């Protein structure tokens, strides 16, 4: 069927639904592409933010015991991971919403088109196949358009969720590495500080 024929017979509601589905399709592909392109950059920024979160606390670790330093560092890393995960999930919920709504928008357009086709048949008094086939076929186009929007949205949503899950695992592994390195550095610096204090006391006593 020629699309121009469908467009000529479509009313204002059908045309509005068509533009709504077109906008939903554009939004789906835009969000999907931006999420994929921004994942690598977000990963590098997240690594830097995790390191900075611990570096800001190193100067405050001195008066704390080992368990306290570990607890503070873990909380700082967990808080930063939560922030980065929230940044990575921006727009993903929109993909899920579009994937859920698009089929129903197309189905509504189909029902609306069939309703008007039956009304036209009732007014004409002729219920032959020639009178019904064209309007019903035009109405079913909306179902196809709804699926054409919903299927890519579902795939994009699943891919983004999978990428974000992988990113979350990588951030947690990196955070564990940073925590271990920080704790080892603090442990190695603590005996040196104690030895320095002891030497100062010894020198002062001899003097």
Number of C-alpha atoms within 10 A of each C-alpha: 9 7 9 9 11 18 13 9 14 18 13 9 11 21 17 13 18 21 11 15 25 16 12 22 21 13 17 25 16 12 20 22 12 11 22 15 11 12 17 12 10 17 17 10 12 22 18 11 17 22 17 13 15 20 13 11 14 15 9 10 17 14 9 11 9 15 10 12 20 17 11 16 23 17 11 17 25 16 13 22 20 12 13 21 17 11 13 23 16 11 19 21 13 17 25 18 15 22 25 15 16 24 22 16 20 28 20 18 26 22 16 16 25 19 15 16 20 16 12 16 16 11 8 10 9 12 12 9 8 9 15 16 12 16 21 18 16 23 26 18 20 27 20 15 21 27 20 17 25 28 16 18 28 18 15 23 24 15 16 24 16 12 16 20 15 11 20 18 11 14 22 14 12 17 23 14 11 19 20 13 12 19 18 12 12 16 12 11 12 14 11 11 12 11 11 12 12 12 12 11 12 11 10 9 8 6 6
